[in-house]
Amino acid sequence: MTQPPIVSVDVQDMLCAQALAVVAKARAALPIGGRLEIRYNADDVRRDLAAWAADRGDQIEVSGAERLQLTRCA
């Protein structure tokens, strides 16, 4: 089975609400098992994205300096 490609999203210098909107739009286009690499540069954005992803049943992990990887699980 082929892994879906990783989609990159850059939310650097965005406020939390803007970052969540951008990530939500990108996530909506992902199939189950699809992955987003999210570039951010603010801790409050990272915390909000992690909580938001957990609320949706997705996995999120740190994948480098100021990068998160979200895997759509539901």
PQR file of N, CA, C, O and H, with PARSE charges and radii, in Angstrom:
ATOM      1  N   MET A   1       0.828  -1.167   0.000 -0.4000 1.5000
ATOM      2  CA  MET A   1       0.000   0.000   0.000 -0.0000 2.0000
ATOM      3  C   MET A   1       0.880   1.240   0.000  0.5500 1.7000
ATOM      4  O   MET A   1       1.825   1.319   0.784 -0.5500 1.4000
ATOM      5  N   THR A   2       0.592   2.203  -0.857 -0.4000 1.5000
ATOM      6  CA  THR A   2       1.391   3.409  -0.988 -0.0000 2.0000
ATOM      7  C   THR A   2       0.980   4.447   0.045  0.5500 1.7000
ATOM      8  O   THR A   2      -0.205   4.686   0.272 -0.5500 1.4000
ATOM      9  H   THR A   2      -0.176   2.139  -1.494  0.4000 1.0000
ATOM     10  N   GLN A   3       1.991   5.060   0.668 -0.4000 1.5000
ATOM     11  CA  GLN A   3       1.731   6.133   1.621 -0.0000 2.0000
ATOM     12  C   GLN A   3       1.334   7.401   0.863  0.5500 1.7000
ATOM     13  O   GLN A   3       1.935   7.720  -0.163 -0.5500 1.4000
ATOM     14  H   GLN A   3       2.954   4.866   0.483  0.4000 1.0000
ATOM     15  N   PRO A   4       0.324   8.130   1.362 -0.5600 1.5000
ATOM     16  CA  PRO A   4      -0.001   9.403   0.720  0.2800 2.0000
ATOM     17  C   PRO A   4       1.150  10.392   0.911  0.5500 1.7000
ATOM     18  O   PRO A   4       1.904  10.281   1.878 -0.5500 1.4000
ATOM     19  N   PRO A   5       1.289  11.344   0.012 -0.5600 1.5000
ATOM     20  CA  PRO A   5       2.378  12.314   0.150  0.2800 2.0000
ATOM     21  C   PRO A   5       2.163  13.206   1.376  0.5500 1.7000
ATOM     22  O   PRO A   5       1.041  13.359   1.861 -0.5500 1.4000
ATOM     23  N   ILE A   6       3.240  13.779   1.858 -0.4000 1.5000
ATOM     24  CA  ILE A   6       3.166  14.731   2.954 -0.0000 2.0000
ATOM     25  C   ILE A   6       2.911  16.112   2.363  0.5500 1.7000
ATOM     26  O   ILE A   6       3.626  16.550   1.461 -0.5500 1.4000
ATOM     27  H   ILE A   6       4.151  13.655   1.465  0.4000 1.0000
ATOM     28  N   VAL A   7       1.905  16.785   2.868 -0.4000 1.5000
ATOM     29  CA  VAL A   7       1.559  18.129   2.427 -0.0000 2.0000
ATOM     30  C   VAL A   7       2.177  19.117   3.408  0.5500 1.7000
ATOM     31  O   VAL A   7       2.044  18.939   4.619 -0.5500 1.4000
ATOM     32  H   VAL A   7       1.324  16.429   3.600  0.4000 1.0000
ATOM     33  N   SER A   8       2.844  20.146   2.919 -0.4000 1.5000
ATOM     34  CA  SER A   8       3.457  21.159   3.782 -0.0000 2.0000
ATOM     35  C   SER A   8       2.558  22.376   3.904  0.5500 1.7000
ATOM     36  O   SER A   8       1.955  22.831   2.931 -0.5500 1.4000
ATOM     37  H   SER A   8       2.953  20.291   1.935  0.4000 1.0000
ATOM     38  N   VAL A   9       2.485  22.896   5.132 -0.4000 1.5000
ATOM     39  CA  VAL A   9       1.711  24.091   5.422 -0.0000 2.0000
ATOM     40  C   VAL A   9       2.597  25.004   6.257  0.5500 1.7000
ATOM     41  O   VAL A   9       3.178  24.561   7.247 -0.5500 1.4000
ATOM     42  H   VAL A   9       2.975  22.527   5.922  0.4000 1.0000
ATOM     43  N   ASP A  10       2.709  26.270   5.873 -0.4000 1.5000
ATOM     44  CA  ASP A  10       3.531  27.238   6.596 -0.0000 2.0000
ATOM     45  C   ASP A  10       2.615  28.234   7.292  0.5500 1.7000
ATOM     46  O   ASP A  10       1.906  29.000   6.639 -0.5500 1.4000
ATOM     47  H   ASP A  10       2.237  26.630   5.068  0.4000 1.0000
ATOM     48  N   VAL A  11       2.635  28.218   8.628 -0.4000 1.5000
ATOM     49  CA  VAL A  11       1.818  29.154   9.395 -0.0000 2.0000
ATOM     50  C   VAL A  11       2.697  30.080  10.238  0.5500 1.7000
ATOM     51  O   VAL A  11       2.247  30.624  11.247 -0.5500 1.4000
ATOM     52  H   VAL A  11       3.212  27.596   9.158  0.4000 1.0000
ATOM     53  N   GLN A  12       3.931  30.252   9.825 -0.4000 1.5000
ATOM     54  CA  GLN A  12       4.828  31.150  10.535 -0.0000 2.0000
ATOM     55  C   GLN A  12       4.280  32.567  10.464  0.5500 1.7000
ATOM     56  O   GLN A  12       3.729  32.991   9.448 -0.5500 1.4000
ATOM     57  H   GLN A  12       4.296  29.810   9.006  0.4000 1.0000
ATOM     58  N   ASP A  13       4.443  33.283  11.559 -0.4000 1.5000
ATOM     59  CA  ASP A  13       4.025  34.686  11.679 -0.0000 2.0000
ATOM     60  C   ASP A  13       2.518  34.871  11.593  0.5500 1.7000
ATOM     61  O   ASP A  13       2.049  35.975  11.316 -0.5500 1.4000
ATOM     62  H   ASP A  13       4.890  32.939  12.385  0.4000 1.0000
ATOM     63  N   MET A  14       1.750  33.807  11.825 -0.4000 1.5000
ATOM     64  CA  MET A  14       0.293  33.915  11.855 -0.0000 2.0000
ATOM     65  C   MET A  14      -0.182  33.882  13.298  0.5500 1.7000
ATOM     66  O   MET A  14       0.456  33.283  14.164 -0.5500 1.4000
ATOM     67  H   MET A  14       2.131  32.910  12.050  0.4000 1.0000
ATOM     68  N   LEU A  15      -1.310  34.533  13.543 -0.4000 1.5000
ATOM     69  CA  LEU A  15      -1.972  34.426  14.833 -0.0000 2.0000
ATOM     70  C   LEU A  15      -2.623  33.051  14.917  0.5500 1.7000
ATOM     71  O   LEU A  15      -2.801  32.377  13.902 -0.5500 1.4000
ATOM     72  H   LEU A  15      -1.828  35.019  12.839  0.4000 1.0000
ATOM     73  N   CYS A  16      -2.974  32.643  16.123 -0.4000 1.5000
ATOM     74  CA  CYS A  16      -3.518  31.297  16.330 -0.0000 2.0000
ATOM     75  C   CYS A  16      -4.730  31.013  15.445  0.5500 1.7000
ATOM     76  O   CYS A  16      -4.798  29.961  14.809 -0.5500 1.4000
ATOM     77  H   CYS A  16      -2.830  33.190  16.948  0.4000 1.0000
ATOM     78  N   ALA A  17      -5.684  31.939  15.400 -0.4000 1.5000
ATOM     79  CA  ALA A  17      -6.902  31.700  14.617 -0.0000 2.0000
ATOM     80  C   ALA A  17      -6.586  31.550  13.134  0.5500 1.7000
ATOM     81  O   ALA A  17      -7.178  30.710  12.456 -0.5500 1.4000
ATOM     82  H   ALA A  17      -5.628  32.794  15.917  0.4000 1.0000
ATOM     83  N   GLN A  18      -5.664  32.351  12.631 -0.4000 1.5000
ATOM     84  CA  GLN A  18      -5.275  32.246  11.222 -0.0000 2.0000
ATOM     85  C   GLN A  18      -4.605  30.903  10.960  0.5500 1.7000
ATOM     86  O   GLN A  18      -4.906  30.231   9.973 -0.5500 1.4000
ATOM     87  H   GLN A  18      -5.184  33.033  13.182  0.4000 1.0000
ATOM     88  N   ALA A  19      -3.696  30.518  11.848 -0.4000 1.5000
ATOM     89  CA  ALA A  19      -2.968  29.258  11.683 -0.0000 2.0000
ATOM     90  C   ALA A  19      -3.933  28.077  11.710  0.5500 1.7000
ATOM     91  O   ALA A  19      -3.820  27.162  10.893 -0.5500 1.4000
ATOM     92  H   ALA A  19      -3.452  31.064  12.650  0.4000 1.0000
ATOM     93  N   LEU A  20      -4.880  28.092  12.644 -0.4000 1.5000
ATOM     94  CA  LEU A  20      -5.853  27.004  12.721 -0.0000 2.0000
ATOM     95  C   LEU A  20      -6.697  26.926  11.456  0.5500 1.7000
ATOM     96  O   LEU A  20      -6.997  25.830  10.982 -0.5500 1.4000
ATOM     97  H   LEU A  20      -4.972  28.835  13.308  0.4000 1.0000
ATOM     98  N   ALA A  21      -7.081  28.065  10.908 -0.4000 1.5000
ATOM     99  CA  ALA A  21      -7.888  28.067   9.677 -0.0000 2.0000
ATOM    100  C   ALA A  21      -7.116  27.477   8.509  0.5500 1.7000
ATOM    101  O   ALA A  21      -7.674  26.710   7.723 -0.5500 1.4000
ATOM    102  H   ALA A  21      -6.837  28.955  11.293  0.4000 1.0000
ATOM    103  N   VAL A  22      -5.849  27.820   8.385 -0.4000 1.5000
ATOM    104  CA  VAL A  22      -5.015  27.303   7.293 -0.0000 2.0000
ATOM    105  C   VAL A  22      -4.827  25.792   7.439  0.5500 1.7000
ATOM    106  O   VAL A  22      -4.952  25.050   6.465 -0.5500 1.4000
ATOM    107  H   VAL A  22      -5.396  28.443   9.023  0.4000 1.0000
ATOM    108  N   VAL A  23      -4.529  25.345   8.651 -0.4000 1.5000
ATOM    109  CA  VAL A  23      -4.320  23.916   8.892 -0.0000 2.0000
ATOM    110  C   VAL A  23      -5.628  23.141   8.701  0.5500 1.7000
ATOM    111  O   VAL A  23      -5.623  22.047   8.137 -0.5500 1.4000
ATOM    112  H   VAL A  23      -4.427  25.948   9.443  0.4000 1.0000
ATOM    113  N   ALA A  24      -6.735  23.700   9.165 -0.4000 1.5000
ATOM    114  CA  ALA A  24      -8.038  23.028   9.009 -0.0000 2.0000
ATOM    115  C   ALA A  24      -8.378  22.834   7.536  0.5500 1.7000
ATOM    116  O   ALA A  24      -8.878  21.780   7.144 -0.5500 1.4000
ATOM    117  H   ALA A  24      -6.739  24.589   9.623  0.4000 1.0000
ATOM    118  N   LYS A  25      -8.110  23.843   6.725 -0.4000 1.5000
ATOM    119  CA  LYS A  25      -8.392  23.733   5.289 -0.0000 2.0000
ATOM    120  C   LYS A  25      -7.523  22.648   4.649  0.5500 1.7000
ATOM    121  O   LYS A  25      -8.012  21.849   3.851 -0.5500 1.4000
ATOM    122  H   LYS A  25      -7.703  24.700   7.043  0.4000 1.0000
ATOM    123  N   ALA A  26      -6.249  22.622   4.998 -0.4000 1.5000
ATOM    124  CA  ALA A  26      -5.346  21.612   4.446 -0.0000 2.0000
ATOM    125  C   ALA A  26      -5.735  20.221   4.936  0.5500 1.7000
ATOM    126  O   ALA A  26      -5.686  19.259   4.169 -0.5500 1.4000
ATOM    127  H   ALA A  26      -5.852  23.272   5.646  0.4000 1.0000
ATOM    128  N   ARG A  27      -6.117  20.106   6.199 -0.4000 1.5000
ATOM    129  CA  ARG A  27      -6.511  18.811   6.756 -0.0000 2.0000
ATOM    130  C   ARG A  27      -7.755  18.272   6.066  0.5500 1.7000
ATOM    131  O   ARG A  27      -7.861  17.070   5.823 -0.5500 1.4000
ATOM    132  H   ARG A  27      -6.156  20.887   6.822  0.4000 1.0000
ATOM    133  N   ALA A  28      -8.684  19.143   5.756 -0.4000 1.5000
ATOM    134  CA  ALA A  28      -9.941  18.727   5.124 -0.0000 2.0000
ATOM    135  C   ALA A  28      -9.699  18.024   3.784  0.5500 1.7000
ATOM    136  O   ALA A  28     -10.493  17.177   3.372 -0.5500 1.4000
ATOM    137  H   ALA A  28      -8.598  20.120   5.954  0.4000 1.0000
ATOM    138  N   ALA A  29      -8.619  18.372   3.119 -0.4000 1.5000
ATOM    139  CA  ALA A  29      -8.308  17.780   1.818 -0.0000 2.0000
ATOM    140  C   ALA A  29      -7.524  16.470   1.942  0.5500 1.7000
ATOM    141  O   ALA A  29      -7.303  15.781   0.946 -0.5500 1.4000
ATOM    142  H   ALA A  29      -7.975  19.060   3.454  0.4000 1.0000
ATOM    143  N   LEU A  30      -7.108  16.129   3.160 -0.4000 1.5000
ATOM    144  CA  LEU A  30      -6.312  14.912   3.359 -0.0000 2.0000
ATOM    145  C   LEU A  30      -7.191  13.672   3.468  0.5500 1.7000
ATOM    146  O   LEU A  30      -8.272  13.723   4.055 -0.5500 1.4000
ATOM    147  H   LEU A  30      -7.288  16.689   3.969  0.4000 1.0000
ATOM    148  N   PRO A  31      -6.734  12.571   2.909 -0.5600 1.5000
ATOM    149  CA  PRO A  31      -7.416  11.301   3.175  0.2800 2.0000
ATOM    150  C   PRO A  31      -7.025  10.808   4.569  0.5500 1.7000
ATOM    151  O   PRO A  31      -6.058  11.299   5.151 -0.5500 1.4000
ATOM    152  N   ILE A  32      -7.759   9.855   5.098 -0.4000 1.5000
ATOM    153  CA  ILE A  32      -7.360   9.228   6.360 -0.0000 2.0000
ATOM    154  C   ILE A  32      -5.957   8.649   6.159  0.5500 1.7000
ATOM    155  O   ILE A  32      -5.691   7.972   5.166 -0.5500 1.4000
ATOM    156  H   ILE A  32      -8.545   9.456   4.625  0.4000 1.0000
ATOM    157  N   GLY A  33      -5.083   8.917   7.093 -0.4000 1.5000
ATOM    158  CA  GLY A  33      -3.687   8.486   6.983 -0.0000 2.0000
ATOM    159  C   GLY A  33      -2.799   9.519   6.323  0.5500 1.7000
ATOM    160  O   GLY A  33      -1.576   9.379   6.323 -0.5500 1.4000
ATOM    161  H   GLY A  33      -5.298   9.467   7.900  0.4000 1.0000
ATOM    162  N   GLY A  34      -3.406  10.565   5.753 -0.4000 1.5000
ATOM    163  CA  GLY A  34      -2.627  11.639   5.132 -0.0000 2.0000
ATOM    164  C   GLY A  34      -1.889  12.444   6.187  0.5500 1.7000
ATOM    165  O   GLY A  34      -2.294  12.492   7.349 -0.5500 1.4000
ATOM    166  H   GLY A  34      -4.399  10.679   5.752  0.4000 1.0000
ATOM    167  N   ARG A  35      -0.809  13.071   5.771 -0.4000 1.5000
ATOM    168  CA  ARG A  35       0.035  13.795   6.717 -0.0000 2.0000
ATOM    169  C   ARG A  35       0.280  15.227   6.281  0.5500 1.7000
ATOM    170  O   ARG A  35       0.429  15.524   5.096 -0.5500 1.4000
ATOM    171  H   ARG A  35      -0.480  13.033   4.827  0.4000 1.0000
ATOM    172  N   LEU A  36       0.318  16.108   7.277 -0.4000 1.5000
ATOM    173  CA  LEU A  36       0.678  17.507   7.074 -0.0000 2.0000
ATOM    174  C   LEU A  36       1.967  17.789   7.814  0.5500 1.7000
ATOM    175  O   LEU A  36       2.117  17.386   8.967 -0.5500 1.4000
ATOM    176  H   LEU A  36       0.197  15.866   8.240  0.4000 1.0000
ATOM    177  N   GLU A  37       2.889  18.465   7.183 -0.4000 1.5000
ATOM    178  CA  GLU A  37       4.041  19.006   7.888 -0.0000 2.0000
ATOM    179  C   GLU A  37       3.745  20.482   8.079  0.5500 1.7000
ATOM    180  O   GLU A  37       3.543  21.214   7.110 -0.5500 1.4000
ATOM    181  H   GLU A  37       2.768  18.793   6.246  0.4000 1.0000
ATOM    182  N   ILE A  38       3.721  20.913   9.325 -0.4000 1.5000
ATOM    183  CA  ILE A  38       3.327  22.270   9.662 -0.0000 2.0000
ATOM    184  C   ILE A  38       4.538  23.022  10.190  0.5500 1.7000
ATOM    185  O   ILE A  38       5.159  22.609  11.169 -0.5500 1.4000
ATOM    186  H   ILE A  38       3.885  20.318  10.112  0.4000 1.0000
ATOM    187  N   ARG A  39       4.867  24.128   9.535 -0.4000 1.5000
ATOM    188  CA  ARG A  39       5.954  24.995   9.993 -0.0000 2.0000
ATOM    189  C   ARG A  39       5.331  26.139  10.768  0.5500 1.7000
ATOM    190  O   ARG A  39       4.425  26.809  10.272 -0.5500 1.4000
ATOM    191  H   ARG A  39       4.362  24.464   8.739  0.4000 1.0000
ATOM    192  N   TYR A  40       5.809  26.367  11.976 -0.4000 1.5000
ATOM    193  CA  TYR A  40       5.289  27.418  12.852 -0.0000 2.0000
ATOM    194  C   TYR A  40       6.456  28.115  13.526  0.5500 1.7000
ATOM    195  O   TYR A  40       7.587  27.638  13.444 -0.5500 1.4000
ATOM    196  H   TYR A  40       6.545  25.823  12.379  0.4000 1.0000
ATOM    197  N   ASN A  41       6.206  29.228  14.188 -0.4000 1.5000
ATOM    198  CA  ASN A  41       7.282  29.884  14.931 -0.0000 2.0000
ATOM    199  C   ASN A  41       6.802  30.540  16.222  0.5500 1.7000
ATOM    200  O   ASN A  41       7.434  31.475  16.715 -0.5500 1.4000
ATOM    201  H   ASN A  41       5.286  29.615  14.254  0.4000 1.0000
ATOM    202  N   ALA A  42       5.696  30.060  16.768 -0.4000 1.5000
ATOM    203  CA  ALA A  42       5.190  30.586  18.032 -0.0000 2.0000
ATOM    204  C   ALA A  42       4.672  29.428  18.884  0.5500 1.7000
ATOM    205  O   ALA A  42       3.937  28.567  18.400 -0.5500 1.4000
ATOM    206  H   ALA A  42       5.183  29.301  16.367  0.4000 1.0000
ATOM    207  N   ASP A  43       5.063  29.422  20.148 -0.4000 1.5000
ATOM    208  CA  ASP A  43       4.655  28.336  21.040 -0.0000 2.0000
ATOM    209  C   ASP A  43       3.151  28.274  21.238  0.5500 1.7000
ATOM    210  O   ASP A  43       2.595  27.183  21.357 -0.5500 1.4000
ATOM    211  H   ASP A  43       5.660  30.121  20.540  0.4000 1.0000
ATOM    212  N   ASP A  44       2.469  29.434  21.276 -0.4000 1.5000
ATOM    213  CA  ASP A  44       1.019  29.397  21.466 -0.0000 2.0000
ATOM    214  C   ASP A  44       0.330  28.753  20.266  0.5500 1.7000
ATOM    215  O   ASP A  44      -0.682  28.072  20.428 -0.5500 1.4000
ATOM    216  H   ASP A  44       2.921  30.321  21.179  0.4000 1.0000
ATOM    217  N   VAL A  45       0.864  28.960  19.068 -0.4000 1.5000
ATOM    218  CA  VAL A  45       0.318  28.310  17.869 -0.0000 2.0000
ATOM    219  C   VAL A  45       0.532  26.801  17.966  0.5500 1.7000
ATOM    220  O   VAL A  45      -0.375  26.029  17.657 -0.5500 1.4000
ATOM    221  H   VAL A  45       1.686  29.514  18.936  0.4000 1.0000
ATOM    222  N   ARG A  46       1.707  26.378  18.387 -0.4000 1.5000
ATOM    223  CA  ARG A  46       1.995  24.945  18.541 -0.0000 2.0000
ATOM    224  C   ARG A  46       1.029  24.311  19.535  0.5500 1.7000
ATOM    225  O   ARG A  46       0.466  23.249  19.266 -0.5500 1.4000
ATOM    226  H   ARG A  46       2.444  27.005  18.639  0.4000 1.0000
ATOM    227  N   ARG A  47       0.835  24.957  20.681 -0.4000 1.5000
ATOM    228  CA  ARG A  47      -0.073  24.400  21.696 -0.0000 2.0000
ATOM    229  C   ARG A  47      -1.501  24.318  21.172  0.5500 1.7000
ATOM    230  O   ARG A  47      -2.177  23.308  21.366 -0.5500 1.4000
ATOM    231  H   ARG A  47       1.292  25.819  20.900  0.4000 1.0000
ATOM    232  N   ASP A  48      -1.963  25.374  20.511 -0.4000 1.5000
ATOM    233  CA  ASP A  48      -3.328  25.372  19.976 -0.0000 2.0000
ATOM    234  C   ASP A  48      -3.513  24.310  18.900  0.5500 1.7000
ATOM    235  O   ASP A  48      -4.540  23.632  18.868 -0.5500 1.4000
ATOM    236  H   ASP A  48      -1.414  26.195  20.353  0.4000 1.0000
ATOM    237  N   LEU A  49      -2.527  24.161  18.021 -0.4000 1.5000
ATOM    238  CA  LEU A  49      -2.624  23.136  16.980 -0.0000 2.0000
ATOM    239  C   LEU A  49      -2.642  21.737  17.578  0.5500 1.7000
ATOM    240  O   LEU A  49      -3.384  20.868  17.118 -0.5500 1.4000
ATOM    241  H   LEU A  49      -1.693  24.711  18.047  0.4000 1.0000
ATOM    242  N   ALA A  50      -1.826  21.520  18.605 -0.4000 1.5000
ATOM    243  CA  ALA A  50      -1.791  20.202  19.247 -0.0000 2.0000
ATOM    244  C   ALA A  50      -3.143  19.876  19.894  0.5500 1.7000
ATOM    245  O   ALA A  50      -3.639  18.757  19.761 -0.5500 1.4000
ATOM    246  H   ALA A  50      -1.224  22.226  18.979  0.4000 1.0000
ATOM    247  N   ALA A  51      -3.727  20.834  20.581 -0.4000 1.5000
ATOM    248  CA  ALA A  51      -5.031  20.617  21.220 -0.0000 2.0000
ATOM    249  C   ALA A  51      -6.117  20.417  20.171  0.5500 1.7000
ATOM    250  O   ALA A  51      -6.969  19.540  20.314 -0.5500 1.4000
ATOM    251  H   ALA A  51      -3.323  21.742  20.689  0.4000 1.0000
ATOM    252  N   TRP A  52      -6.088  21.216  19.134 -0.4000 1.5000
ATOM    253  CA  TRP A  52      -7.071  21.124  18.048 -0.0000 2.0000
ATOM    254  C   TRP A  52      -7.006  19.754  17.378  0.5500 1.7000
ATOM    255  O   TRP A  52      -8.036  19.125  17.137 -0.5500 1.4000
ATOM    256  H   TRP A  52      -5.396  21.928  19.018  0.4000 1.0000
ATOM    257  N   ALA A  53      -5.791  19.298  17.078 -0.4000 1.5000
ATOM    258  CA  ALA A  53      -5.620  17.994  16.429 -0.0000 2.0000
ATOM    259  C   ALA A  53      -6.100  16.863  17.339  0.5500 1.7000
ATOM    260  O   ALA A  53      -6.761  15.931  16.880 -0.5500 1.4000
ATOM    261  H   ALA A  53      -4.954  19.810  17.273  0.4000 1.0000
ATOM    262  N   ALA A  54      -5.769  16.945  18.615 -0.4000 1.5000
ATOM    263  CA  ALA A  54      -6.196  15.909  19.559 -0.0000 2.0000
ATOM    264  C   ALA A  54      -7.719  15.853  19.659  0.5500 1.7000
ATOM    265  O   ALA A  54      -8.291  14.769  19.767 -0.5500 1.4000
ATOM    266  H   ALA A  54      -5.232  17.702  18.987  0.4000 1.0000
ATOM    267  N   ASP A  55      -8.375  17.005  19.625 -0.4000 1.5000
ATOM    268  CA  ASP A  55      -9.843  17.046  19.667 -0.0000 2.0000
ATOM    269  C   ASP A  55     -10.467  16.332  18.470  0.5500 1.7000
ATOM    270  O   ASP A  55     -11.587  15.831  18.564 -0.5500 1.4000
ATOM    271  H   ASP A  55      -7.910  17.886  19.538  0.4000 1.0000
ATOM    272  N   ARG A  56      -9.762  16.283  17.363 -0.4000 1.5000
ATOM    273  CA  ARG A  56     -10.263  15.638  16.158 -0.0000 2.0000
ATOM    274  C   ARG A  56      -9.817  14.189  16.034  0.5500 1.7000
ATOM    275  O   ARG A  56     -10.168  13.508  15.070 -0.5500 1.4000
ATOM    276  H   ARG A  56      -8.852  16.690  17.287  0.4000 1.0000
ATOM    277  N   GLY A  57      -9.047  13.718  17.002 -0.4000 1.5000
ATOM    278  CA  GLY A  57      -8.580  12.332  16.975 -0.0000 2.0000
ATOM    279  C   GLY A  57      -7.364  12.116  16.109  0.5500 1.7000
ATOM    280  O   GLY A  57      -7.037  10.975  15.782 -0.5500 1.4000
ATOM    281  H   GLY A  57      -8.761  14.271  17.784  0.4000 1.0000
ATOM    282  N   ASP A  58      -6.684  13.184  15.728 -0.4000 1.5000
ATOM    283  CA  ASP A  58      -5.490  13.075  14.902 -0.0000 2.0000
ATOM    284  C   ASP A  58      -4.247  12.931  15.771  0.5500 1.7000
ATOM    285  O   ASP A  58      -4.253  13.270  16.954 -0.5500 1.4000
ATOM    286  H   ASP A  58      -6.950  14.110  15.994  0.4000 1.0000
ATOM    287  N   GLN A  59      -3.189  12.424  15.163 -0.4000 1.5000
ATOM    288  CA  GLN A  59      -1.900  12.338  15.843 -0.0000 2.0000
ATOM    289  C   GLN A  59      -1.074  13.541  15.432  0.5500 1.7000
ATOM    290  O   GLN A  59      -1.066  13.939  14.267 -0.5500 1.4000
ATOM    291  H   GLN A  59      -3.184  12.149  14.202  0.4000 1.0000
ATOM    292  N   ILE A  60      -0.379  14.114  16.402 -0.4000 1.5000
ATOM    293  CA  ILE A  60       0.511  15.219  16.080 -0.0000 2.0000
ATOM    294  C   ILE A  60       1.798  15.027  16.867  0.5500 1.7000
ATOM    295  O   ILE A  60       1.775  14.670  18.046 -0.5500 1.4000
ATOM    296  H   ILE A  60      -0.385  13.791  17.349  0.4000 1.0000
ATOM    297  N   GLU A  61       2.899  15.264  16.209 -0.4000 1.5000
ATOM    298  CA  GLU A  61       4.194  15.095  16.865 -0.0000 2.0000
ATOM    299  C   GLU A  61       5.169  16.136  16.348  0.5500 1.7000
ATOM    300  O   GLU A  61       5.032  16.649  15.238 -0.5500 1.4000
ATOM    301  H   GLU A  61       2.917  15.553  15.252  0.4000 1.0000
ATOM    302  N   VAL A  62       6.153  16.433  17.175 -0.4000 1.5000
ATOM    303  CA  VAL A  62       7.217  17.351  16.775 -0.0000 2.0000
ATOM    304  C   VAL A  62       8.102  16.609  15.787  0.5500 1.7000
ATOM    305  O   VAL A  62       8.507  15.474  16.039 -0.5500 1.4000
ATOM    306  H   VAL A  62       6.265  16.016  18.077  0.4000 1.0000
ATOM    307  N   SER A  63       8.403  17.252  14.656 -0.4000 1.5000
ATOM    308  CA  SER A  63       9.235  16.583  13.650 -0.0000 2.0000
ATOM    309  C   SER A  63      10.481  17.391  13.324  0.5500 1.7000
ATOM    310  O   SER A  63      11.074  17.202  12.262 -0.5500 1.4000
ATOM    311  H   SER A  63       8.073  18.174  14.452  0.4000 1.0000
ATOM    312  N   GLY A  64      10.885  18.274  14.202 -0.4000 1.5000
ATOM    313  CA  GLY A  64      12.073  19.098  13.999 -0.0000 2.0000
ATOM    314  C   GLY A  64      11.859  20.456  14.641  0.5500 1.7000
ATOM    315  O   GLY A  64      10.814  20.717  15.237 -0.5500 1.4000
ATOM    316  H   GLY A  64      10.403  18.428  15.065  0.4000 1.0000
ATOM    317  N   ALA A  65      12.846  21.304  14.515 -0.4000 1.5000
ATOM    318  CA  ALA A  65      12.739  22.645  15.079 -0.0000 2.0000
ATOM    319  C   ALA A  65      11.604  23.403  14.400  0.5500 1.7000
ATOM    320  O   ALA A  65      11.628  23.636  13.191 -0.5500 1.4000
ATOM    321  H   ALA A  65      13.695  21.092  14.031  0.4000 1.0000
ATOM    322  N   GLU A  66      10.621  23.777  15.192 -0.4000 1.5000
ATOM    323  CA  GLU A  66       9.468  24.541  14.717 -0.0000 2.0000
ATOM    324  C   GLU A  66       8.715  23.847  13.599  0.5500 1.7000
ATOM    325  O   GLU A  66       8.233  24.490  12.667 -0.5500 1.4000
ATOM    326  H   GLU A  66      10.602  23.587  16.174  0.4000 1.0000
ATOM    327  N   ARG A  67       8.617  22.539  13.697 -0.4000 1.5000
ATOM    328  CA  ARG A  67       7.836  21.743  12.735 -0.0000 2.0000
ATOM    329  C   ARG A  67       7.025  20.708  13.492  0.5500 1.7000
ATOM    330  O   ARG A  67       7.500  20.075  14.434 -0.5500 1.4000
ATOM    331  H   ARG A  67       9.008  22.016  14.454  0.4000 1.0000
ATOM    332  N   LEU A  68       5.804  20.559  13.055 -0.4000 1.5000
ATOM    333  CA  LEU A  68       4.923  19.530  13.581 -0.0000 2.0000
ATOM    334  C   LEU A  68       4.504  18.650  12.412  0.5500 1.7000
ATOM    335  O   LEU A  68       4.474  19.090  11.263 -0.5500 1.4000
ATOM    336  H   LEU A  68       5.418  21.074  12.289  0.4000 1.0000
ATOM    337  N   GLN A  69       4.184  17.409  12.723 -0.4000 1.5000
ATOM    338  CA  GLN A  69       3.612  16.551  11.700 -0.0000 2.0000
ATOM    339  C   GLN A  69       2.271  16.030  12.214  0.5500 1.7000
ATOM    340  O   GLN A  69       2.203  15.388  13.262 -0.5500 1.4000
ATOM    341  H   GLN A  69       4.208  17.051  13.657  0.4000 1.0000
ATOM    342  N   LEU A  70       1.227  16.311  11.475 -0.4000 1.5000
ATOM    343  CA  LEU A  70      -0.110  15.881  11.808 -0.0000 2.0000
ATOM    344  C   LEU A  70      -0.489  14.734  10.881  0.5500 1.7000
ATOM    345  O   LEU A  70      -0.337  14.826   9.663 -0.5500 1.4000
ATOM    346  H   LEU A  70       1.283  16.832  10.624  0.4000 1.0000
ATOM    347  N   THR A  71      -0.986  13.651  11.477 -0.4000 1.5000
ATOM    348  CA  THR A  71      -1.499  12.515  10.699 -0.0000 2.0000
ATOM    349  C   THR A  71      -2.991  12.464  10.921  0.5500 1.7000
ATOM    350  O   THR A  71      -3.456  12.366  12.057 -0.5500 1.4000
ATOM    351  H   THR A  71      -1.110  13.576  12.466  0.4000 1.0000
ATOM    352  N   ARG A  72      -3.742  12.530   9.833 -0.4000 1.5000
ATOM    353  CA  ARG A  72      -5.203  12.488   9.944 -0.0000 2.0000
ATOM    354  C   ARG A  72      -5.636  11.065  10.253  0.5500 1.7000
ATOM    355  O   ARG A  72      -5.363  10.139   9.489 -0.5500 1.4000
ATOM    356  H   ARG A  72      -3.364  12.610   8.911  0.4000 1.0000
ATOM    357  N   CYS A  73      -6.310  10.904  11.375 -0.4000 1.5000
ATOM    358  CA  CYS A  73      -6.748   9.580  11.822 -0.0000 2.0000
ATOM    359  C   CYS A  73      -8.248   9.397  11.729  0.5500 1.7000
ATOM    360  O   CYS A  73      -8.736   8.267  11.748 -0.5500 1.4000
ATOM    361  H   CYS A  73      -6.532  11.656  11.995  0.4000 1.0000
ATOM    362  N   ALA A  74      -8.976  10.474  11.629 -0.4000 1.5000
ATOM    363  CA  ALA A  74     -10.451  10.382  11.579 -0.0000 2.0000
ATOM    364  C   ALA A  74     -11.010  11.350  10.562  0.5500 1.7000
ATOM    365  O   ALA A  74     -12.225  11.418  10.377 -0.5500 1.4000
ATOM    366  H   ALA A  74      -8.579  11.392  11.613  0.4000 1.0000
TER
END
